[in-house]
Amino acid sequence: MGIPKITKQTDLRDNLYKTLEEVATGGPPHLVPTKNGEVIIISRQEYDSILLEKEFLQEFQNPIKFEELTEASEVFKKLDKKFGFKK
């Protein structure tokens, strides 16, 4: 994602279109400080990437249930039966 560019609210207001186009075309994200916190403007591509990474990482939060695992030899037998793989 890169280091966000700090943008004051007044600068954002004056240059909103330019800032949005910059972010949308691969420019750095913009961090906008406000009275109530900070806002980060990122591209849709960055947003989707973050959501995908979050979803991927959430799959590893659940503990492994070893009783539900299948032996590799059984998996290969099923593949061989379904697709007819020859050694």
SULVEN-V355965 format. One line per field, one symbol per residue. psi: psi as a letter, one per 30 degrees, with the letter a starting at -180 (. if undefined). Layout:
psi = ???
This chain:
psi = elkkkkkleeeeefheeeeeeeefgglllkkjklegakkkjlleeeeeeeeeeeeeeffgfkkkjffflkkeeeeeeeeeeefhkk.
